[in-house]
């Protein structure tokens, strides 16, 4: 398992968020090529140094091994084009050195076939590929032209040429088919995005139109209660139930509208310097009255006033309000909800903990998905739409933060939100 995870991390080297999706496969493929080359070269180093005693060749292979690590480092820095170019230069120089000087007549020149395949993947759409293709073909024949290490009666000049041309035609055809397929996928993806926008707009309009009759129902119920003094207790209870159902549906609609609004807002969200503690403390202040109704003690501990990040005030407010609302909603009477901030040199972390029922393992898998009803139930018959955590995660990710939950079932829950902290030099601007 550890080996698999290590290989996966190596393959993902250089895949920063700034890398466009269509280039990520090239980065991965280069990493895989480097990894295979690394193990292959290491095998031949051991073979040539300790078995064949070919020390010059072994030293050349060690140099190539070191260079492969350097190319990995360039990929890690995000200099993919430079890494790719240097890789092919190094491989060409190594094959020339081995086939022409260090190990003549050992068929090392056949590695040019492998190089051609790799070049096709990375440069098939470039005009320079034809030049590289012809260069490798010439380099393949060069040892025989200069040294004649293979007997003329068994050496074929035409078979490799036929092989080179066949590979070119096959890969070129495959590449064209792949481009057509990607073009079709892009077109369908645009169509799906447009349909998704239309769906969001339809949901928004439907939800907005539903709010009006529900509000009227609540108003009529309030009017009935005020004007009908002869209602029985049973009738009053029924009216209360109708009122609660109406309020729950209104809350659900509000969340749906919030979700629709979030998707629109986050498309062009602009961030600026904000103080996390200042926004968090304001959000906590709005929940003191609600906490007193359930006799829940709200405890705060802010480690520093300098918790600045590149954020968005309204988005942060929504994050904290959603998490505080959930903490109070699912906490039993006479318990504690704590709000803590921690700052390191690079991170600002907010922890919101409660003493509620916590989450099961199944809850943890689904908690940030839309319309998920989890095992916990509100402790004072409050409504729950299953959208709050989903919306919260969207806001956190839009601010390039991370959200996670630590919880053992029956022992409460702690939500942790982490953002990149602005350094003192950044605050000067």
C-alpha positions in Angstrom: 0.0 0.0 0.0 2.8 2.4 0.9 4.6 1.7 -2.4 1.4 2.3 -4.4 0.9 5.7 -2.6 4.5 6.7 -3.2 4.3 5.9 -6.9 1.0 7.8 -7.1 2.7 10.9 -5.5 5.6 10.7 -7.9 3.2 10.5 -10.9 1.4 13.6 -9.6 4.6 15.7 -9.2 4.1 19.1 -10.8 0.3 18.9 -11.0 -0.4 22.3 -9.4 -3.8 24.0 -9.6 -2.3 26.4 -12.2 -1.7 23.5 -14.7 -4.6 23.4 -17.3 -6.5 20.2 -17.5 -5.5 19.4 -21.1 -1.8 19.6 -20.0 -2.1 17.4 -16.9 -2.0 14.2 -18.9 1.3 15.2 -20.5 2.8 16.0 -17.1 1.6 12.6 -15.7 3.0 10.8 -18.8 6.4 12.5 -18.4 6.5 11.5 -14.8 5.6 7.9 -15.6 8.3 7.9 -18.4 10.9 9.3 -15.9 9.9 6.8 -13.3 10.2 3.8 -15.7 13.5 5.3 -17.0 14.8 5.6 -13.4 14.2 2.0 -12.6 15.5 0.8 -15.9 18.8 2.9 -15.7 19.2 1.7 -12.1 19.0 -1.9 -13.2 21.6 -1.4 -15.9 23.9 0.4 -13.5 23.9 -2.6 -11.2 24.4 -4.9 -14.1 27.2 -3.0 -15.8 29.1 -2.1 -12.7 29.0 -5.4 -10.8 28.5 -8.1 -13.5 30.0 -6.9 -16.8 32.5 -4.5 -15.1 31.8 -1.8 -17.7 32.8 1.1 -15.5 32.6 3.9 -18.1 29.2 2.8 -19.2 28.1 2.6 -15.5 29.3 6.1 -14.8 27.4 7.5 -17.8 24.3 5.7 -16.5 24.8 7.2 -13.1 25.0 10.7 -14.7 21.7 10.0 -16.5 20.1 8.8 -13.2 21.1 12.1 -11.5 19.7 14.1 -14.4 16.4 12.2 -14.2 16.1 13.4 -10.6 16.8 16.9 -11.7 14.0 16.7 -14.3 11.6 15.5 -11.6 12.6 18.7 -9.7 11.9 20.9 -12.7 8.5 19.3 -13.0 7.9 20.0 -9.3 8.7 23.6 -9.9 6.1 23.7 -12.7 8.7 24.1 -15.5 7.2 21.3 -17.5 8.3 22.5 -21.0 11.9 22.9 -19.9 11.8 19.5 -18.1 10.4 17.8 -21.2 13.0 19.4 -23.6 15.9 18.6 -21.3 14.7 15.0 -20.9 14.8 14.4 -24.7 18.1 16.2 -25.1 19.6 14.0 -22.3 18.2 10.8 -23.7 19.5 11.6 -27.2 23.0 12.4 -25.9 23.0 9.3 -23.8 22.0 7.0 -26.7 24.6 8.7 -29.0 27.4 8.3 -26.3 26.6 4.6 -25.7 26.0 3.5 -29.3 28.9 5.5 -30.8 31.6 5.3 -28.0 30.8 3.3 -24.9 29.1 0.2 -26.1 29.3 0.0 -29.9 27.6 -2.9 -31.6 25.3 -3.8 -28.7 22.1 -2.6 -30.4 21.8 0.4 -28.1 20.8 2.5 -31.1 17.4 0.6 -31.1 16.5 2.9 -28.2 15.8 5.5 -30.9 12.6 3.5 -31.6 11.5 4.2 -28.1 12.4 7.8 -28.3 10.3 8.1 -31.5 7.2 6.8 -29.7 7.7 9.3 -26.8 8.3 12.2 -29.2 5.1 11.3 -31.0 3.1 11.6 -27.8 4.6 14.9 -26.8 5.3 16.6 -30.2 3.0 14.9 -32.8 1.1 18.2 -33.3 4.3 20.2 -33.7 5.9 20.9 -37.0 9.3 20.2 -35.4 8.3 16.5 -34.9 9.2 15.7 -38.6 12.7 17.1 -38.0 13.1 15.1 -34.8 11.7 12.0 -36.5 14.3 12.2 -39.3 17.1 13.0 -36.8 16.3 9.8 -34.9 16.2 7.8 -38.1 19.7 9.1 -39.1 21.1 8.5 -35.6 19.8 4.9 -35.7 21.9 4.2 -38.9 25.0 6.3 -37.7 26.9 3.5 -35.8 26.7 1.2 -38.8 27.8 3.9 -41.2 30.8 4.9 -39.0 31.9 1.6 -37.4 30.2 -1.2 -39.3 29.8 -3.2 -36.1 27.2 -5.5 -37.7 28.0 -7.8 -40.7 26.6 -6.4 -43.9 25.1 -9.8 -44.9 22.7 -9.7 -41.9 22.2 -6.0 -41.4 19.0 -4.6 -43.0 18.8 -1.0 -44.0 15.1 -1.3 -45.1 13.4 -3.1 -42.2 14.0 -0.4 -39.6 12.8 2.3 -42.2 9.6 0.3 -42.8 9.2 0.0 -39.0 9.7 3.7 -38.4 7.2 4.6 -41.1 4.6 2.0 -39.8 4.9 3.4 -36.3 4.5 7.0 -37.5 1.3 6.1 -39.6 -0.3 4.2 -36.7 0.4 6.8 -34.0 -0.6 9.7 -36.3 -3.9 8.0 -37.1 -4.5 7.3 -33.4 -3.6 10.8 -32.5 -6.1 12.3 -35.0 -8.9 10.0 -33.7 -8.0 11.1 -30.2 -8.2 14.8 -31.1 -11.6 14.3 -32.8 -12.8 12.5 -29.7 -11.6 15.2 -27.4 -13.3 17.8 -29.6 -16.6 15.9 -29.4 -16.2 15.7 -25.6 -15.6 19.5 -25.4 -18.7 20.2 -27.4 -20.8 17.9 -25.3 -19.4 19.4 -22.1 -20.4 22.9 -23.2 -23.9 21.6 -24.0 -24.1 20.0 -20.5 -22.9 23.2 -18.9 -25.6 25.2 -20.7 -28.3 22.7 -19.7 -27.0 22.8 -16.1 -27.4 26.6 -16.1 -30.9 26.3 -17.5 -31.7 23.8 -14.8 -30.4 26.0 -12.0 -32.4 28.9 -13.4 -35.6 26.8 -13.5 -35.0 25.6 -9.9 -34.4 29.1 -8.8 -37.6 30.4 -10.4 -39.7 27.5 -9.1 -38.3 27.9 -5.5 -38.9 31.6 -5.6 -42.5 31.2 -6.7 -43.2 28.6 -4.0 -42.1 31.0 -1.2 -45.1 33.3 -1.8 -47.9 30.8 -1.1 -46.0 29.3 1.9 -45.6 32.8 3.4 -49.3 33.4 2.9 -50.1 30.1 4.7 -48.0 31.2 7.7 -49.7 34.5 7.7 -53.2 33.0 7.6 -52.3 30.6 10.5 -51.1 33.5 12.6 -54.3 35.4 11.8 -56.4 32.3 12.8 -54.6 32.1 16.1 -55.1 35.8 16.9 -58.8 36.0 15.8 -60.2 32.6 16.9 -60.5 32.5 20.6 -62.7 29.4 20.6 -60.1 27.0 19.1 -59.7 23.8 21.0 -56.3 22.6 22.2 -56.3 19.9 19.5 -57.0 22.5 16.8 -54.2 24.8 18.1 -51.8 21.8 17.9 -52.8 21.1 14.4 -52.3 24.7 13.4 -48.9 24.6 15.0 -48.0 21.5 13.0 -49.1 23.1 9.8 -47.1 26.2 10.7 -44.0 24.1 11.4 -44.4 22.2 8.1 -44.7 25.5 6.3 -41.6 27.0 8.0 -39.6 23.8 7.3 -40.5 24.0 3.6 -39.6 27.7 3.6 -36.3 26.9 5.1 -35.7 24.2 2.4 -36.5 26.7 -0.3 -34.2 29.3 1.2 -31.4 26.8 1.1 -32.1 25.9 -2.5 -32.0 29.5 -3.4 -28.8 29.9 -1.4 -27.3 27.0 -3.3 -28.3 28.5 -6.6 -26.9 31.9 -5.5 -23.7 30.3 -4.4 -23.0 28.8 -7.8 -23.5 32.2 -9.4 -21.5 34.1 -6.8 -18.5 31.9 -6.8 -17.9 32.1 -10.5 -16.3 35.5 -10.3 -15.5 35.7 -6.5 -12.9 38.4 -5.8 -10.9 38.1 -2.7 -9.2 40.8 -0.6 -7.5 41.1 2.8 -9.9 40.2 5.7 -9.5 39.5 9.4 -11.0 36.1 10.1 -11.3 36.7 13.9 -13.3 39.9 13.3 -15.8 38.2 11.0 -16.0 35.1 13.2 -16.6 37.1 16.3 -19.4 39.0 14.6 -21.1 35.7 13.5 -20.8 34.3 17.1 -22.5 37.4 18.5 -25.5 36.8 16.3 -26.0 33.3 17.8 -25.9 34.2 21.6 -29.7 34.7 21.8 -30.3 31.3 20.1 -27.8 29.6 22.4 -29.5 31.0 25.5 -32.9 29.5 24.4 -31.3 26.0 24.7 -29.0 27.1 27.6 -26.0 26.3 25.5 -22.8 28.0 26.6 -20.8 29.6 23.7 -17.1 29.7 24.5 -14.7 31.6 22.3 -10.9 31.6 22.3 -9.1 33.7 19.7 -5.3 33.1 19.6 -4.4 36.3 17.8 -6.0 39.4 16.2 -3.7 39.1 13.2 -5.5 36.3 11.5 -5.5 37.9 8.0 -6.2 35.9 4.8 -7.2 36.7 1.2 -10.9 36.1 1.6 -14.4 37.5 1.1 -16.4 38.9 4.0 -19.8 37.7 2.9 -18.5 34.2 2.1 -16.7 33.8 5.4 -19.8 35.0 7.2 -21.9 32.3 5.5 -19.3 29.7 6.4 -19.3 30.5 10.1 -23.1 31.0 10.3 -23.8 27.7 8.7 -21.4 25.8 11.0 -22.6 27.7 14.2 -26.2 27.1 13.2 -25.6 23.4 12.9 -23.6 23.2 16.1 -26.5 24.8 18.1 -29.2 23.0 16.1 -27.8 19.5 16.9 -26.6 20.2 20.4 -28.7 19.0 23.4 -29.8 21.5 26.0 -27.3 22.5 28.7 -24.1 21.7 26.7 -21.2 23.8 25.3 -20.2 25.0 21.9 -16.6 26.2 21.6 -15.1 28.4 18.9 -11.3 28.6 18.6 -8.9 30.1 16.2 -5.3 29.0 15.8 -2.5 30.7 13.8 0.8 29.3 12.5 3.3 31.0 10.3 1.4 29.9 7.2 -2.2 28.9 8.2 -5.2 30.2 10.0 -7.4 27.5 11.5 -10.9 27.9 12.9 -12.4 25.1 15.1 -16.1 24.9 15.9 -16.9 22.1 18.4 -20.1 20.9 19.9 -21.2 18.1 22.3 -23.9 16.7 20.0 -24.4 13.2 18.8 -21.5 13.3 16.4 -21.3 11.5 13.1 -21.2 7.9 12.0 -18.7 6.7 9.4 -21.4 6.7 6.8 -22.3 10.3 7.8 -18.7 11.3 7.2 -18.7 10.0 3.7 -21.9 11.9 2.8 -21.9 15.1 5.0 -20.7 17.5 2.3 -23.0 16.2 -0.4 -26.2 18.0 -1.4 -29.6 17.0 0.1 -28.0 14.4 2.5 -30.0 13.7 5.6 -27.5 12.5 8.3 -28.2 10.3 11.3 -28.3 13.3 13.8 -31.6 15.0 14.5 -32.1 18.6 15.6 -32.7 18.7 19.4 -35.5 21.3 19.4 -37.5 20.3 16.3 -35.5 22.7 14.1 -35.6 22.2 10.3 -32.8 20.6 8.4 -32.5 20.8 4.6 -29.3 18.7 4.1 -27.7 21.6 2.1 -25.9 23.6 4.8 -22.6 21.7 4.8 -22.6 21.4 1.0 -22.9 25.2 0.6 -20.3 25.7 3.3 -17.8 23.5 1.5 -18.4 25.4 -1.8 -17.5 28.7 0.0 -14.4 27.2 1.7 -13.0 25.8 -1.6 -13.8 29.1 -3.4 -11.5 30.8 -0.9 -8.9 28.1 -1.5 -9.3 26.7 2.0 -9.9 23.2 3.4 -12.7 21.9 5.6 -12.8 18.7 7.6 -14.6 17.1 10.5 -13.3 15.2 13.4 -15.9 13.2 15.2 -16.6 9.9 17.1 -20.2 8.9 17.1 -21.9 9.9 20.3 -19.0 12.2 21.3 -19.8 15.5 19.5 -18.0 16.9 16.4 -15.3 19.4 15.6 -15.3 21.2 12.2 -11.9 22.6 11.1 -11.6 25.3 8.5 -8.1 26.1 7.3 -6.9 29.1 5.1 -3.5 30.3 3.9 -2.4 33.1 6.3 -1.1 36.4 4.9 2.4 37.3 6.1 3.4 40.6 7.6 5.0 41.6 4.3 1.8 40.9 2.4 -0.3 43.1 4.8 1.8 46.1 3.9 0.2 46.3 0.5 
